[in-house]
Amino acid sequence: MKRSEDEFEQVAMPHARSLLRFALRLTRNPYAAEDLVQETLLSAWRAFHQLEAGTNARAWLFRILVHAHYGQHRRLQSRLQTVELTAAAAVAGFTDPERMEVTQALDRLRDDYRSVLLLAVVEGFTCREIAGILSIPMGTVMSRLSRAREAMREALAPGAIK
């Protein structure tokens, strides 16, 4: 059965903002993030016929985005740029210096730790969903998440060397 453009828009497009938010944190570059989301949505459109009804479309889209990012990363060796934390930090009541400190601590994390931490904490995925998105075992997700949280605690502890 051929799936329609309208069905794709209903399934995929509501997740565009969260895809962009995650892409911004991965790439640290607004232009690269937008390109990554466009590449993700194009890939999703091309493979939309493979998405089974009842499947977690959000996790499927994030998995496509992660694979696209790592493909781009291997090809381009993405440039490091600081991205300001989104409204989540502002809603949490962070001041500008605190937001910058958190952003810098995130930027210092290894890519694999940062990805797991952002998917879990910011995007709200379960460890099982993250394992599917990143194509890694759930135990690896849990250990990376634990190590990422510990690294953030150490980086943000009072008196930590910045």
Sine and cosine of phi, psi and omega as CSV:
sin_phi,cos_phi,sin_psi,cos_psi,sin_omega,cos_omega
0.00,0.00,0.76,-0.65,0.02,-1.00
-0.98,0.18,0.79,-0.62,0.01,-1.00
-1.00,-0.03,0.54,-0.84,-0.13,-0.99
-1.00,-0.01,0.29,-0.96,0.07,-1.00
-0.89,0.45,-0.63,0.78,0.02,-1.00
-0.88,0.47,-0.65,0.76,0.01,-1.00
-0.91,0.41,-0.65,0.76,0.05,-1.00
-0.87,0.49,-0.71,0.70,0.00,-1.00
-0.88,0.48,-0.61,0.79,0.01,-1.00
-0.94,0.35,-0.58,0.81,-0.06,-1.00
-1.00,0.10,-0.70,0.71,-0.17,-0.99
-1.00,-0.09,-0.67,0.74,-0.16,-0.99
-0.90,0.45,-0.51,0.86,0.06,-1.00
-0.87,0.49,-0.27,0.96,-0.04,-1.00
-0.99,-0.15,0.03,1.00,-0.08,-1.00
-0.86,0.50,-0.66,0.75,-0.02,-1.00
-0.91,0.42,-0.69,0.72,0.00,-1.00
-0.94,0.34,-0.53,0.85,0.11,-0.99
-0.89,0.45,-0.69,0.72,0.00,-1.00
-0.91,0.41,-0.67,0.74,0.03,-1.00
-0.86,0.52,-0.71,0.70,0.00,-1.00
-0.93,0.38,-0.66,0.75,0.01,-1.00
-0.88,0.47,-0.62,0.78,0.04,-1.00
-0.87,0.50,-0.66,0.75,-0.02,-1.00
-0.95,0.31,-0.54,0.84,0.02,-1.00
-0.95,0.31,-0.72,0.70,-0.12,-0.99
-1.00,0.00,-0.44,0.90,-0.07,-1.00
0.87,0.50,0.47,0.88,-0.05,-1.00
-0.51,-0.86,0.91,-0.42,-0.07,-1.00
-0.86,0.51,-0.61,0.79,-0.01,-1.00
-0.94,0.35,-0.69,0.73,0.03,-1.00
-0.91,0.42,-0.60,0.80,0.01,-1.00
-0.90,0.44,-0.70,0.71,0.03,-1.00
-0.89,0.46,-0.67,0.74,0.04,-1.00
-0.88,0.47,-0.65,0.76,-0.01,-1.00
-0.90,0.43,-0.67,0.74,0.03,-1.00
-0.91,0.41,-0.67,0.75,0.04,-1.00
-0.88,0.47,-0.68,0.73,0.04,-1.00
-0.89,0.46,-0.64,0.77,0.02,-1.00
-0.89,0.47,-0.75,0.66,-0.03,-1.00
-0.92,0.39,-0.59,0.81,0.06,-1.00
-0.91,0.42,-0.71,0.71,0.05,-1.00
-0.89,0.46,-0.65,0.76,0.01,-1.00
-0.90,0.44,-0.66,0.75,0.02,-1.00
-0.88,0.48,-0.70,0.71,-0.01,-1.00
-0.90,0.43,-0.54,0.84,-0.04,-1.00
-0.97,-0.23,0.16,0.99,-0.10,-0.99
-0.85,0.52,-0.53,0.85,0.00,-1.00
-0.90,0.43,-0.33,0.94,-0.01,-1.00
-1.00,0.07,-0.28,0.96,-0.01,-1.00
-0.96,0.28,0.88,-0.47,-0.02,-1.00
-0.99,0.17,0.58,-0.81,0.05,-1.00
-0.85,0.53,0.66,-0.75,0.01,-1.00
1.00,0.04,-0.10,0.99,0.04,-1.00
-0.97,0.24,0.48,-0.88,0.04,-1.00
-0.95,0.31,1.00,-0.09,-0.07,-1.00
-0.90,0.45,-0.58,0.82,-0.01,-1.00
-0.89,0.45,-0.73,0.68,0.03,-1.00
-0.90,0.43,-0.62,0.79,0.04,-1.00
-0.87,0.49,-0.70,0.71,0.01,-1.00
-0.91,0.42,-0.67,0.74,0.01,-1.00
-0.91,0.42,-0.58,0.81,0.04,-1.00
-0.90,0.44,-0.68,0.73,0.05,-1.00
-0.88,0.48,-0.68,0.74,0.00,-1.00
-0.89,0.46,-0.71,0.70,-0.01,-1.00
-0.89,0.46,-0.70,0.71,0.02,-1.00
-0.90,0.44,-0.65,0.76,0.04,-1.00
-0.90,0.43,-0.67,0.75,0.01,-1.00
-0.88,0.47,-0.75,0.66,-0.02,-1.00
-0.91,0.42,-0.53,0.85,0.10,-0.99
-0.90,0.43,-0.71,0.70,0.05,-1.00
-0.91,0.42,-0.67,0.75,-0.04,-1.00
-0.87,0.50,-0.68,0.74,0.02,-1.00
-0.91,0.42,-0.61,0.79,-0.04,-1.00
-0.98,0.21,-0.63,0.77,-0.17,-0.98
-0.94,-0.35,-0.23,0.97,-0.10,-0.99
0.75,0.67,0.96,0.29,-0.18,-0.98
-0.73,0.68,0.62,-0.78,0.00,-1.00
-0.97,0.24,0.56,-0.83,0.02,-1.00
-1.00,0.05,0.82,-0.58,0.08,-1.00
-0.60,-0.80,0.54,-0.84,0.00,-1.00
-0.99,0.12,0.72,-0.69,0.06,-1.00
-0.88,-0.47,0.74,-0.67,0.02,-1.00
-0.93,0.36,0.65,-0.76,0.02,-1.00
-0.87,0.49,0.53,-0.85,-0.06,-1.00
-0.97,0.24,-0.15,-0.99,-0.06,-1.00
-0.85,0.52,-0.37,0.93,0.00,-1.00
-0.84,0.54,-0.65,0.76,0.02,-1.00
-0.94,0.35,-0.63,0.77,0.01,-1.00
-0.91,0.41,-0.65,0.76,0.02,-1.00
-0.90,0.44,-0.57,0.82,0.01,-1.00
-0.95,0.33,-0.11,0.99,0.06,-1.00
1.00,0.04,0.34,0.94,0.03,-1.00
-0.95,0.31,0.61,-0.79,0.14,-0.99
-0.99,0.14,0.18,-0.98,0.01,-1.00
-0.85,0.52,-0.72,0.69,0.03,-1.00
-0.89,0.47,-0.62,0.78,0.03,-1.00
-0.91,0.42,-0.68,0.74,0.02,-1.00
-0.88,0.48,-0.67,0.74,0.02,-1.00
-0.90,0.43,-0.65,0.76,0.00,-1.00
-0.90,0.44,-0.67,0.74,0.03,-1.00
-0.91,0.42,-0.69,0.72,0.02,-1.00
-0.87,0.50,-0.70,0.71,0.00,-1.00
-0.91,0.42,-0.63,0.77,0.04,-1.00
-0.90,0.44,-0.66,0.75,0.07,-1.00
-0.89,0.47,-0.67,0.74,-0.02,-1.00
-0.90,0.44,-0.47,0.88,-0.01,-1.00
-0.99,0.16,-0.25,0.97,0.01,-1.00
-0.93,0.37,0.51,-0.86,0.15,-0.99
-0.87,0.50,0.51,-0.86,-0.03,-1.00
-0.82,0.57,-0.69,0.73,-0.04,-1.00
-0.92,0.39,-0.55,0.83,0.07,-1.00
-0.95,0.32,-0.71,0.71,-0.02,-1.00
-0.88,0.48,-0.67,0.74,-0.01,-1.00
-0.87,0.50,-0.75,0.66,-0.02,-1.00
-0.90,0.43,-0.70,0.71,-0.02,-1.00
-0.88,0.47,-0.71,0.71,-0.01,-1.00
-0.92,0.39,-0.66,0.75,0.02,-1.00
-0.89,0.45,-0.62,0.78,-0.03,-1.00
-0.98,0.21,-0.80,0.60,-0.16,-0.99
-0.99,0.17,-0.72,0.69,-0.09,-1.00
-1.00,0.08,-0.72,0.69,-0.09,-1.00
-1.00,0.01,-0.26,0.97,0.11,-0.99
0.97,0.23,0.37,0.93,0.05,-1.00
-0.98,0.22,0.49,-0.87,0.09,-1.00
-0.98,0.20,0.26,-0.97,0.04,-1.00
-0.87,0.50,-0.63,0.78,0.02,-1.00
-0.89,0.45,-0.68,0.73,0.01,-1.00
-0.91,0.41,-0.66,0.75,0.02,-1.00
-0.89,0.46,-0.67,0.75,0.03,-1.00
-0.85,0.53,-0.66,0.75,0.04,-1.00
-0.93,0.36,-0.66,0.75,-0.01,-1.00
-0.89,0.45,-0.70,0.72,-0.08,-1.00
-1.00,-0.05,-0.09,1.00,-0.02,-1.00
0.84,0.54,0.74,0.67,0.05,-1.00
-0.73,-0.68,0.34,-0.94,0.01,-1.00
-0.90,0.43,0.47,-0.88,-0.02,-1.00
-0.89,0.46,-0.58,0.82,0.05,-1.00
-0.88,0.48,-0.59,0.81,0.04,-1.00
-0.92,0.39,-0.64,0.77,0.06,-1.00
-0.86,0.51,-0.74,0.67,-0.06,-1.00
-0.90,0.43,-0.66,0.75,-0.01,-1.00
-0.94,0.34,-0.63,0.78,0.04,-1.00
-0.91,0.41,-0.64,0.77,0.02,-1.00
-0.90,0.44,-0.69,0.73,0.03,-1.00
-0.89,0.46,-0.71,0.71,-0.01,-1.00
-0.93,0.37,-0.60,0.80,0.03,-1.00
-0.91,0.41,-0.69,0.73,0.02,-1.00
-0.89,0.45,-0.66,0.75,0.02,-1.00
-0.90,0.43,-0.67,0.74,0.03,-1.00
-0.89,0.46,-0.63,0.77,0.04,-1.00
-0.92,0.39,-0.67,0.74,0.05,-1.00
-0.85,0.52,-0.71,0.70,0.00,-1.00
-0.91,0.42,-0.68,0.73,-0.03,-1.00
-0.93,0.38,-0.51,0.86,-0.08,-1.00
-0.98,-0.18,0.05,1.00,0.01,-1.00
-0.92,0.39,0.57,-0.82,0.06,-1.00
-0.85,0.53,0.73,-0.68,0.01,-1.00
0.99,0.13,0.07,1.00,0.03,-1.00
-0.93,0.36,0.61,-0.79,0.01,-1.00
-0.97,0.26,0.80,-0.60,-0.06,-1.00
-0.99,-0.10,0.00,0.00,0.00,0.00
